[in-house]
Amino acid sequence: MNSYRAAVLVVASALLALSASEASACSCKEVSTKESFASSDLVVRGRMKLVTYGVEMPGGGSDGETIRMTRGEFEIQKVLKGTFKGKNLSMYTGSGMGDCGRLGEFIASAYNYSDKKFVVEFGLSKAEHAGETLYFTSIC
């Protein structure tokens, strides 16, 4: 089991390094916690159960191009803003390459899932597509 954790840590570190090298392409203004909270449709606290990298987004791009993102399966402990019925939430973030995603936080959260004390908060924006509500987060 320890070799598995070590392998996950190495992969997570590599992905963080790759996304950090592309971070210069993301030019977002710094936003305070208060501003981020105010601009979010939904703010949740809990633990990330699973992260899937390279998920095809429902609906894709406007020109038919496939859009790939990272999906996190999040276990909600508390809703701090907005309303959400249920205990589990699928949320999406960028997959790196300068798209202002929060891939590193998703991976770190999932890696620490077994630690009940490791709780994170995410501010999310929502979008409707084909009658389904999708939730997104970014560093912008």
DSSP file with accessible surface (Angstrom, degrees, kcal/mol):
  #  RESIDUE AA STRUCTURE BP1 BP2  ACC     N-H-->O    O-->H-N    N-H-->O    O-->H-N    TCO  KAPPA ALPHA  PHI   PSI    X-CA   Y-CA   Z-CA
    1    1 A M     >        0   0  158      0, 0.0     4,-2.0     0, 0.0     5,-0.2   0.000 360.0 360.0 360.0 -35.9    0.0    0.0    0.0
    2    2 A N  H  >  +     0   0  137      1,-0.2     4,-2.2     2,-0.2     5,-0.2   0.868 360.0  53.1 -65.3 -35.7    2.9    2.4    0.8
    3    3 A S  H  > S+     0   0   96      2,-0.2     4,-2.3     1,-0.2    -1,-0.2   0.868 107.0  53.3 -66.5 -33.9    4.3    1.9   -2.8
    4    4 A Y  H  > S+     0   0  146      2,-0.2     4,-2.5     1,-0.2    -2,-0.2   0.937 109.7  47.0 -63.4 -46.7    0.9    2.8   -4.1
    5    5 A R  H  X S+     0   0   86     -4,-2.0     4,-2.4     1,-0.2    -2,-0.2   0.900 111.8  51.1 -62.5 -39.8    0.9    6.1   -2.1
    6    6 A A  H  X S+     0   0   53     -4,-2.2     4,-2.3     2,-0.2    -1,-0.2   0.918 110.2  49.1 -63.9 -42.3    4.4    6.8   -3.2
    7    7 A A  H  X S+     0   0   53     -4,-2.3     4,-2.6     2,-0.2    -2,-0.2   0.918 111.1  49.7 -63.9 -41.7    3.4    6.3   -6.9
    8    8 A V  H  X S+     0   0   41     -4,-2.5     4,-3.0     1,-0.2     5,-0.2   0.918 110.5  50.7 -62.7 -42.5    0.4    8.6   -6.5
    9    9 A L  H  X S+     0   0   90     -4,-2.4     4,-2.6     2,-0.2    -2,-0.2   0.917 110.5  48.9 -63.3 -40.7    2.6   11.3   -4.9
   10   10 A V  H  X S+     0   0  100     -4,-2.3     4,-2.4     2,-0.2    -2,-0.2   0.940 113.7  46.1 -64.2 -45.8    5.1   11.1   -7.7
   11   11 A V  H  X S+     0   0   88     -4,-2.6     4,-2.7     2,-0.2     5,-0.2   0.932 113.2  49.6 -63.0 -44.7    2.3   11.3  -10.4
   12   12 A A  H  X S+     0   0   11     -4,-3.0     4,-2.5     1,-0.2    -2,-0.2   0.924 111.1  49.8 -60.9 -42.0    0.7   14.2   -8.5
   13   13 A S  H  X S+     0   0   63     -4,-2.6     4,-2.5    -5,-0.2    -1,-0.2   0.907 110.6  49.9 -63.0 -41.7    4.0   16.0   -8.3
   14   14 A A  H  X S+     0   0   52     -4,-2.4     4,-2.6     2,-0.2    -2,-0.2   0.924 111.4  48.2 -63.7 -43.8    4.6   15.5  -12.0
   15   15 A L  H  X S+     0   0   45     -4,-2.7     4,-2.6     1,-0.2     5,-0.2   0.905 111.7  50.0 -64.5 -39.3    1.2   16.9  -12.9
   16   16 A L  H  X S+     0   0   74     -4,-2.5     4,-2.5    -5,-0.2    -2,-0.2   0.918 110.8  49.5 -63.6 -42.5    1.7   19.9  -10.6
   17   17 A A  H  X S+     0   0   63     -4,-2.5     4,-1.9     2,-0.2    -2,-0.2   0.919 112.0  48.3 -63.1 -42.3    5.0   20.6  -12.2
   18   18 A L  H  X S+     0   0  111     -4,-2.6     4,-0.8     1,-0.2    -2,-0.2   0.918 114.1  45.4 -64.0 -43.8    3.6   20.4  -15.7
   19   19 A S  H  < S+     0   0   31     -4,-2.6     3,-0.4     1,-0.2     4,-0.4   0.873 110.6  54.7 -70.1 -32.0    0.7   22.6  -14.8
   20   20 A A  H >< S+     0   0   64     -4,-2.5     3,-1.1     1,-0.2     4,-0.4   0.883 102.2  57.4 -67.6 -35.3    3.0   25.1  -13.0
   21   21 A S  H 3< S+     0   0   75     -4,-1.9     3,-0.3     1,-0.3    -1,-0.2   0.781 111.6  42.3 -67.3 -22.9    5.1   25.4  -16.1
   22   22 A E  T >< S+     0   0   72     -4,-0.8     3,-1.9    -3,-0.4     4,-0.3   0.427  85.5  99.3 -99.2   0.0    2.1   26.5  -18.1
   23   23 A A  G X   +     0   0   54     -3,-1.1     3,-1.6    -4,-0.4    -1,-0.2   0.779  68.1  71.4 -61.8 -25.5    0.8   28.8  -15.3
   24   24 A S  G 3  S+     0   0  114     -4,-0.4    -1,-0.3    -3,-0.3    -2,-0.1   0.760  88.1  63.9 -64.8 -20.4    2.2   31.9  -17.0
   25   25 A A  G <  S+     0   0   64     -3,-1.9     2,-0.7     1,-0.0    -1,-0.3   0.694  89.3  78.6 -75.0 -17.0   -0.4   31.5  -19.7
   26   26 A a    <   -     0   0   23     -3,-1.6     2,-0.6    -4,-0.3    73,-0.1  -0.828  59.6-178.8 -94.8 115.3   -3.1   32.2  -17.1
   27   27 A S        +     0   0  116     -2,-0.7     2,-0.4    71,-0.2    -3,-0.1  -0.727  17.3 157.2-117.2  81.8   -3.3   35.9  -16.4
   28   28 A b        -     0   0   46     -2,-0.6     2,-0.2   112,-0.0   112,-0.0  -0.810  41.8-117.6-103.4 145.4   -6.0   36.3  -13.7
   29   29 A K        -     0   0  152     -2,-0.4     2,-0.3     1,-0.1    -2,-0.0  -0.503  39.3 -99.6 -77.1 149.9   -6.2   39.1  -11.3
   30   30 A E        -     0   0  189     -2,-0.2     2,-0.4   110,-0.1    -1,-0.1  -0.548  41.1-162.8 -71.5 134.2   -5.9   38.3   -7.7
   31   31 A V        -     0   0   61     -2,-0.3    -3,-0.0   108,-0.2    -1,-0.0  -0.968  15.2-123.9-122.1 134.8   -9.2   38.0   -6.0
   32   32 A S     >  -     0   0   57     -2,-0.4     4,-2.7     1,-0.1     5,-0.2  -0.256  28.0-109.4 -71.0 163.3   -9.8   38.2   -2.2
   33   33 A T  H  > S+     0   0  123      1,-0.2     4,-2.6     2,-0.2     5,-0.2   0.902 121.2  52.8 -59.1 -39.1  -11.6   35.4   -0.4
   34   34 A K  H  > S+     0   0  177      2,-0.2     4,-2.4     1,-0.2    -1,-0.2   0.925 110.9  45.4 -64.4 -44.3  -14.5   37.7    0.1
   35   35 A E  H  > S+     0   0   92      2,-0.2     4,-2.0     1,-0.2    -2,-0.2   0.903 112.9  50.9 -65.7 -41.2  -14.7   38.6   -3.6
   36   36 A S  H  X S+     0   0   51     -4,-2.7     4,-0.8     2,-0.2    -2,-0.2   0.921 111.1  48.2 -62.4 -43.9  -14.4   35.0   -4.6
   37   37 A F  H >< S+     0   0   88     -4,-2.6     3,-0.9     1,-0.2    -2,-0.2   0.936 111.5  50.4 -61.0 -46.2  -17.2   34.0   -2.2
   38   38 A A  H 3< S+     0   0   69     -4,-2.4    -1,-0.2     1,-0.2    -2,-0.2   0.854 111.4  47.6 -63.1 -34.7  -19.5   36.8   -3.5
   39   39 A S  H 3< S+     0   0   84     -4,-2.0     2,-0.3    -5,-0.2    -1,-0.2   0.583  93.4  97.0 -86.4  -7.4  -19.0   35.8   -7.1
   40   40 A S    <<  -     0   0    8     -3,-0.9    85,-0.2    -4,-0.8     3,-0.1  -0.592  59.0-156.0 -84.8 142.6  -19.6   32.1   -6.5
   41   41 A D  S    S+     0   0   76     83,-2.1     2,-0.4     1,-0.3    42,-0.2   0.797  86.5  17.1 -79.2 -32.5  -23.0   30.5   -7.2
   42   42 A L  E     -A  124   0A   2     82,-1.9    82,-3.6    40,-0.1     2,-0.5  -0.996  63.5-168.2-144.0 131.6  -22.3   27.6   -4.8
   43   43 A V  E     -AB 123  81A   6     38,-2.0    37,-2.7    -2,-0.4    38,-1.5  -0.995  17.2-179.1-123.2 125.0  -19.6   27.3   -2.0
   44   44 A V  E     -AB 122  79A   0     78,-2.3    78,-2.2    -2,-0.5     2,-0.4  -0.917  17.9-155.0-126.4 151.5  -19.1   23.9   -0.5
   45   45 A R  E     +AB 121  78A  83     33,-2.7    32,-3.2    -2,-0.3    33,-2.0  -0.972  47.8  81.7-121.8 137.2  -16.9   22.4    2.2
   46   46 A G  E    S-AB 120  76A   0     74,-2.4    74,-2.8    -2,-0.4     2,-0.4  -0.968  70.3 -53.2 169.1-147.9  -16.0   18.7    2.2
   47   47 A R  E     - B   0  75A   7     28,-2.0    28,-3.3    -2,-0.3     2,-0.5  -0.968  36.9-123.3-132.9 141.7  -13.6   16.1    0.8
   48   48 A M  E     - B   0  74A   0     -2,-0.4    26,-0.2    26,-0.2    65,-0.1  -0.717  23.8-177.0 -84.4 122.1  -12.7   15.1   -2.7
   49   49 A K  E     +     0   0A  79     24,-3.1     2,-0.3    -2,-0.5    25,-0.2   0.852  64.2   1.5 -86.3 -39.3  -13.4   11.4   -3.3
   50   50 A L  E     - B   0  73A  98     23,-1.2    23,-3.0     2,-0.0     2,-0.4  -0.997  54.3-155.0-154.6 143.4  -12.1   10.9   -6.8
   51   51 A V  E     - B   0  72A  35     -2,-0.3     2,-0.5    21,-0.2    21,-0.2  -0.990   8.0-167.9-124.7 129.6  -10.4   12.9   -9.6
   52   52 A T  E     - B   0  71A  48     19,-2.9    19,-2.8    -2,-0.4     3,-0.5  -0.977  12.4-150.9-119.8 120.8  -10.7   12.0  -13.3
   53   53 A Y  E    S+     0   0A 122     -2,-0.5    17,-0.2    17,-0.2    42,-0.0  -0.689  72.3  19.3 -93.5 137.5   -8.4   13.8  -15.7
   54   54 A G  E    S+     0   0A  22     15,-0.5     2,-0.2    -2,-0.3    16,-0.2   0.774  75.5 171.0  81.9  29.4   -9.3   14.4  -19.3
   55   55 A V  E     - B   0  69A  19     14,-2.5    14,-2.5    -3,-0.5     2,-0.4  -0.512  37.2-118.5 -75.4 133.8  -13.1   14.0  -19.1
   56   56 A E  E     - B   0  68A 109     -2,-0.2    12,-0.2    12,-0.2    -1,-0.1  -0.587  32.8-122.7 -72.2 128.1  -15.0   15.1  -22.2
   57   57 A M    >   -     0   0   13     10,-3.2     3,-1.1    -2,-0.4    10,-0.3  -0.501  26.0-104.0 -74.7 139.8  -17.3   17.9  -21.3
   58   58 A P  T 3  S+     0   0   43      0, 0.0    -1,-0.1     0, 0.0    72,-0.0  -0.398 107.1  11.3 -58.7 130.6  -21.0   17.5  -21.9
   59   59 A G  T 3  S-     0   0   54     -2,-0.1     5,-0.2    -3,-0.1    -2,-0.0   0.066  97.3-145.0  89.9 -28.8  -21.9   19.5  -25.0
   60   60 A G    <   -     0   0   28     -3,-1.1     6,-0.2     7,-0.2     5,-0.1  -0.069  44.0 -28.2  62.9-164.9  -18.4   20.2  -26.1
   61   61 A G    >   -     0   0   15      4,-3.0     3,-1.7     1,-0.1     6,-0.1  -0.327  61.1-107.7 -81.2 167.0  -17.3   23.4  -27.7
   62   62 A S  T 3  S+     0   0  137      1,-0.3    -1,-0.1     2,-0.1    -2,-0.0   0.788 120.3  49.6 -66.5 -26.5  -19.5   25.7  -29.9
   63   63 A D  T 3  S-     0   0  119      2,-0.1    -1,-0.3     3,-0.0     3,-0.1   0.200 125.5 -98.6 -98.1  16.1  -17.6   24.6  -33.0
   64   64 A G  S <  S+     0   0   66     -3,-1.7    -2,-0.1     1,-0.3     2,-0.1   0.424  76.9 145.0  85.4  -2.7  -18.0   20.9  -32.2
   65   65 A E        -     0   0  122      1,-0.1    -4,-3.0    -5,-0.1     2,-0.4  -0.441  56.0-111.0 -69.6 140.6  -14.5   20.6  -30.8
   66   66 A T        -     0   0   65     -6,-0.2     2,-0.5    -2,-0.1    -1,-0.1  -0.598  29.1-155.9 -73.7 128.8  -14.1   18.2  -27.9
   67   67 A I        -     0   0   67     -2,-0.4   -10,-3.2   -10,-0.3     2,-0.4  -0.931   7.6-163.3-107.0 127.7  -13.4   20.0  -24.6
   68   68 A R  E     +B   56   0A 137     -2,-0.5    27,-0.4   -12,-0.2     2,-0.2  -0.932  16.7 159.8-114.5 136.2  -11.6   18.0  -22.0
   69   69 A M  E     -B   55   0A  33    -14,-2.5   -14,-2.5    -2,-0.4   -15,-0.5  -0.740  41.8 -93.0-136.3-175.5  -11.5   19.0  -18.3
   70   70 A T  E     - C   0  93A   0     23,-2.9    23,-2.4    -2,-0.2     2,-0.5  -0.918  34.3-155.8-107.2 131.8  -10.8   17.4  -14.9
   71   71 A R  E     -BC  52  92A  69    -19,-2.8   -19,-2.9    -2,-0.5     2,-0.4  -0.919   4.5-163.3-110.2 134.0  -13.8   16.2  -12.9
   72   72 A G  E     -BC  51  91A   0     19,-3.2    19,-2.5    -2,-0.5     2,-0.8  -0.948  14.1-144.4-114.4 135.0  -13.8   15.8   -9.2
   73   73 A E  E     -BC  50  90A  44    -23,-3.0   -24,-3.1    -2,-0.4   -23,-1.2  -0.898  29.3-163.7 -96.6 111.5  -16.3   13.7   -7.3
   74   74 A F  E     -BC  48  89A   0     15,-3.2    15,-2.4    -2,-0.8     2,-0.7  -0.826  18.4-146.9-109.4 133.3  -16.8   15.8   -4.1
   75   75 A E  E     -BC  47  88A  47    -28,-3.3   -28,-2.0    -2,-0.4     2,-0.4  -0.873  25.1-141.0 -98.2 110.9  -18.4   14.6   -0.8
   76   76 A I  E     +B   46   0A   9     11,-3.0   -30,-0.3    -2,-0.7     3,-0.1  -0.587  30.4 170.0 -80.2 129.5  -20.2   17.6    0.7
   77   77 A Q  E    S+     0   0A  92    -32,-3.2     2,-0.3     1,-0.4   -31,-0.2   0.724  74.7   2.0 -99.1 -35.0  -20.1   18.2    4.4
   78   78 A K  E     -B   45   0A 117    -33,-2.0   -33,-2.7     9,-0.1     2,-0.6  -0.979  58.6-138.1-155.2 139.1  -21.6   21.6    4.4
   79   79 A V  E     -B   44   0A  47     -2,-0.3   -35,-0.2   -35,-0.2     3,-0.1  -0.896  20.0-179.3 -95.6 119.6  -23.0   24.1    1.9
   80   80 A L  E     +     0   0A  51    -37,-2.7     2,-0.3    -2,-0.6   -36,-0.2   0.696  69.6  14.0 -92.8 -24.7  -21.8   27.6    2.8
   81   81 A K  E    S+B   43   0A  59    -38,-1.5   -38,-2.0     0, 0.0    -1,-0.3  -0.970 113.3   7.2-151.7 140.1  -23.5   29.5    0.0
   82   82 A G  S    S-     0   0   46     -2,-0.3     2,-0.4   -40,-0.2   -40,-0.1  -0.370  85.4 -74.4  85.6-170.9  -26.3   28.5   -2.4
   83   83 A T        +     0   0  128    -42,-0.2     2,-0.3    -2,-0.1    -3,-0.0  -0.987  43.2 166.5-131.2 141.1  -28.4   25.4   -2.3
   84   84 A F        -     0   0   54     -2,-0.4     2,-0.5     2,-0.1    -5,-0.1  -0.921  22.3-147.8-151.4 125.3  -27.6   21.8   -3.3
   85   85 A K        +     0   0  200     -2,-0.3     2,-0.2     3,-0.0     3,-0.1  -0.827  64.5  39.2 -94.7 130.2  -29.6   18.7   -2.5
   86   86 A G  S    S-     0   0   52     -2,-0.5    -2,-0.1     1,-0.1     3,-0.1  -0.467  78.3-105.6 119.1 168.3  -27.5   15.6   -2.0
   87   87 A K  S    S+     0   0  138     -2,-0.2   -11,-3.0     1,-0.1     2,-0.4   0.547  95.4  59.6-107.2 -14.1  -24.2   14.7   -0.5
   88   88 A N  E     -C   75   0A  80    -13,-0.2     2,-0.4    -3,-0.1   -13,-0.2  -0.958  59.3-176.3-123.8 142.3  -22.1   14.2   -3.6
   89   89 A L  E     -C   74   0A   7    -15,-2.4   -15,-3.2    -2,-0.4     2,-0.6  -0.998  20.8-141.0-139.2 133.1  -21.3   16.7   -6.3
   90   90 A S  E     +C   73   0A  44     -2,-0.4    45,-0.6   -17,-0.2     2,-0.3  -0.854  29.5 179.9 -90.3 126.4  -19.5   16.4   -9.6
   91   91 A M  E     -Cd  72 135A   0    -19,-2.5   -19,-3.2    -2,-0.6     2,-0.3  -0.932  13.4-145.8-127.5 153.1  -17.4   19.6  -10.2
   92   92 A Y  E     +Cd  71 136A  13     43,-2.3    45,-2.2    -2,-0.3     2,-0.3  -0.900  17.9 169.7-120.8 147.6  -15.1   20.5  -13.1
   93   93 A T  E     -C   70   0A   0    -23,-2.4   -23,-2.9    -2,-0.3    45,-0.1  -0.927  43.5 -75.0-144.2 169.1  -11.9   22.4  -13.4
   94   94 A G        -     0   0    5     43,-0.4     9,-0.2    -2,-0.3     8,-0.2  -0.207  31.6-133.4 -64.5 158.5   -9.3   23.0  -16.1
   95   95 A S        -     0   0   14    -27,-0.4     2,-0.3     1,-0.3    -1,-0.1   0.234  52.9 -99.7 -97.7  11.5   -6.8   20.3  -17.0
   96   96 A G  S >  S+     0   0   11      1,-0.1     3,-0.9   -26,-0.1    -1,-0.3  -0.762  80.5 118.4 108.4-156.1   -3.8   22.5  -17.0
   97   97 A M  T 3  S-     0   0  136     -2,-0.3    -1,-0.1     1,-0.2   -78,-0.1   0.845 110.2 -55.4  57.6  34.8   -2.0   24.1  -20.0
   98   98 A G  T 3  S+     0   0   18    -79,-0.3    -1,-0.2     1,-0.1   -71,-0.2   0.706 101.2 127.2  79.8  19.9   -2.7   27.6  -18.8
   99   99 A D  S <  S-     0   0   72     -3,-0.9    -5,-0.2   -73,-0.1    -2,-0.1   0.257  77.8-114.1 -96.5  15.4   -6.5   27.4  -18.5
  100  100 A a        +     0   0   21      1,-0.1    39,-2.6    38,-0.1    40,-0.4   0.790  62.1 154.7  63.4  30.2   -6.6   28.6  -14.9
  101  101 A G        -     0   0   19     37,-0.2     3,-0.2    -8,-0.1    37,-0.2  -0.253  50.8-128.4 -80.5 175.6   -7.8   25.3  -13.4
  102  102 A R     >  +     0   0   39     35,-0.3     4,-2.1    -8,-0.2     3,-0.2  -0.236  55.4 139.3-117.9  42.2   -7.4   24.0   -9.9
  103  103 A L  H  >  +     0   0    8      1,-0.2     4,-2.6     2,-0.2     5,-0.2   0.891  69.3  54.4 -54.9 -45.3   -6.0   20.6  -10.9
  104  104 A G  H  > S+     0   0   18      1,-0.2     4,-2.6     2,-0.2    -1,-0.2   0.910 109.3  47.0 -59.1 -43.0   -3.4   20.6   -8.1
  105  105 A E  H  > S+     0   0   84     -3,-0.2     4,-2.3     2,-0.2    -1,-0.2   0.881 110.9  52.5 -67.3 -38.7   -6.0   21.2   -5.4
  106  106 A F  H  X S+     0   0    0     -4,-2.1     4,-2.3     2,-0.2    -2,-0.2   0.952 113.1  43.9 -59.9 -48.8   -8.2   18.5   -6.8
  107  107 A I  H  X S+     0   0   25     -4,-2.6     4,-2.8     1,-0.2     5,-0.2   0.935 113.9  49.1 -65.2 -45.8   -5.4   16.0   -6.7
  108  108 A A  H  X S+     0   0   43     -4,-2.6     4,-1.7    -5,-0.2    -1,-0.2   0.909 112.2  49.8 -61.1 -39.8   -4.1   17.0   -3.3
  109  109 A S  H  < S+     0   0    4     -4,-2.3    -1,-0.2    -5,-0.2    -2,-0.2   0.915 112.9  45.3 -65.4 -43.4   -7.7   16.8   -1.9
  110  110 A A  H >< S+     0   0   26     -4,-2.3     3,-1.6     1,-0.2     4,-0.3   0.899 109.6  55.6 -67.6 -39.5   -8.3   13.3   -3.4
  111  111 A Y  H 3< S+     0   0   63     -4,-2.8     3,-0.4     1,-0.3    -1,-0.2   0.877 112.3  43.4 -59.7 -37.0   -4.9   12.1   -2.2
  112  112 A N  T >< S+     0   0   45     -4,-1.7     3,-1.6    -5,-0.2     6,-0.3   0.217  79.3 115.0 -94.6  16.0   -5.8   13.1    1.4
  113  113 A Y  T <  S+     0   0   66     -3,-1.6    -1,-0.2     1,-0.3    -2,-0.1   0.870  70.7  57.8 -55.7 -39.2   -9.4   11.7    1.2
  114  114 A S  T 3  S+     0   0   75     -3,-0.4     2,-1.0    -4,-0.3    -1,-0.3   0.730  87.7  85.2 -69.5 -17.0   -8.8    9.1    3.9
  115  115 A D    X   -     0   0   73     -3,-1.6     3,-2.0     1,-0.2    -1,-0.1  -0.736  67.5-161.5 -86.2 103.9   -7.7   11.8    6.4
  116  116 A K  T 3  S+     0   0  149     -2,-1.0    -1,-0.2     1,-0.3    -2,-0.1   0.714  87.8  58.5 -61.2 -19.7  -11.1   12.9    7.8
  117  117 A K  T 3  S+     0   0  189      1,-0.1     2,-1.3    -3,-0.1    -1,-0.3   0.627  81.2  92.8 -84.3 -15.6   -9.5   16.1    9.0
  118  118 A F    <   +     0   0   71     -3,-2.0     2,-0.4    -6,-0.3    -1,-0.1  -0.676  56.2 162.5 -84.8  94.6   -8.4   17.2    5.5
  119  119 A V        -     0   0   52     -2,-1.3     2,-0.3   -72,-0.1   -72,-0.2  -0.916  15.6-169.9-117.1 140.2  -11.4   19.3    4.5
  120  120 A V  E     -A   46   0A  30    -74,-2.8   -74,-2.4    -2,-0.4     2,-0.4  -0.858  12.9-139.3-126.6 162.4  -11.4   21.8    1.6
  121  121 A E  E     -A   45   0A  89     -2,-0.3     2,-0.4   -76,-0.2   -76,-0.2  -0.962  14.5-170.1-122.1 141.6  -13.7   24.5    0.3
  122  122 A F  E     -A   44   0A   0    -78,-2.2   -78,-2.3    -2,-0.4     2,-0.5  -1.000  15.1-147.6-131.8 133.3  -14.5   25.3   -3.3
  123  123 A G  E     -A   43   0A  15     -2,-0.4     2,-0.4   -80,-0.2    15,-0.3  -0.862  29.4-164.4 -93.0 129.9  -16.4   28.3   -4.8
  124  124 A L  E     -A   42   0A   0    -82,-3.6   -83,-2.1    -2,-0.5   -82,-1.9  -0.910  19.9-150.3-123.5 146.4  -18.3   27.1   -7.9
  125  125 A S  E     -E  136   0A  62     11,-2.9    11,-3.0    -2,-0.4     2,-0.3  -0.834  23.7-142.2-103.3 148.9  -20.0   28.7  -10.8
  126  126 A K  E     -E  135   0A 108     -2,-0.3     2,-0.3     9,-0.2     9,-0.2  -0.842  17.1-176.7-117.3 153.3  -22.9   26.9  -12.4
  127  127 A A  E     -E  134   0A  43      7,-2.4     7,-3.3    -2,-0.3     2,-0.4  -0.988  20.7-131.2-141.2 147.4  -24.0   26.5  -16.0
  128  128 A E  E     +E  133   0A 121     -2,-0.3     2,-0.3     5,-0.2     5,-0.2  -0.846  27.3 170.0-101.6 135.6  -27.0   24.8  -17.5
  129  129 A H  E >   -E  132   0A  76      3,-2.7     3,-2.1    -2,-0.4    -2,-0.0  -0.927  69.4 -19.6-147.1 122.3  -26.6   22.4  -20.4
  130  130 A A  T 3  S-     0   0   94     -2,-0.3     3,-0.1     1,-0.3   -71,-0.0   0.873 127.3 -51.1  50.7  42.7  -29.3   20.1  -21.8
  131  131 A G  T 3  S+     0   0   78      1,-0.2     2,-0.4     0, 0.0    -1,-0.3   0.532 117.3 113.3  77.6   5.5  -31.4   20.4  -18.6
  132  132 A E  E <   - E   0 129A 100     -3,-2.1    -3,-2.7     2,-0.0     2,-0.5  -0.896  62.7-134.8-113.3 138.3  -28.4   19.5  -16.4
  133  133 A T  E     - E   0 128A  51     -2,-0.4     2,-0.4    -5,-0.2    -5,-0.2  -0.817  22.6-166.9 -91.7 125.8  -26.7   21.8  -14.0
  134  134 A L  E     - E   0 127A   8     -7,-3.3    -7,-2.4    -2,-0.5     2,-0.4  -0.911   7.4-147.5-113.0 142.2  -22.9   21.7  -14.2
  135  135 A Y  E     -dE  91 126A  22    -45,-0.6   -43,-2.3    -2,-0.4     2,-0.3  -0.926  16.7-176.5-115.5 135.2  -20.5   23.2  -11.6
  136  136 A F  E     -dE  92 125A  50    -11,-3.0   -11,-2.9    -2,-0.4     2,-0.3  -0.917   8.3-170.3-129.4 151.5  -17.1   24.7  -12.4
  137  137 A T        +     0   0    9    -45,-2.2   -43,-0.4    -2,-0.3   -35,-0.3  -0.981  11.9 161.2-138.6 150.1  -14.2   26.1  -10.4
  138  138 A S        -     0   0   50     -2,-0.3   -37,-0.2   -15,-0.3   -15,-0.1  -0.920  50.4-105.4-151.3 178.0  -11.1   28.0  -11.4
  139  139 A I              0   0   92    -39,-2.6  -108,-0.2    -2,-0.3   -38,-0.1   0.465 360.0 360.0 -88.3  -2.0   -8.5   30.2  -10.0
  140  140 A b              0   0   82    -40,-0.4    -2,-0.2  -110,-0.1  -110,-0.1  -0.729 360.0 360.0 -97.3 360.0  -10.0   33.2  -11.8
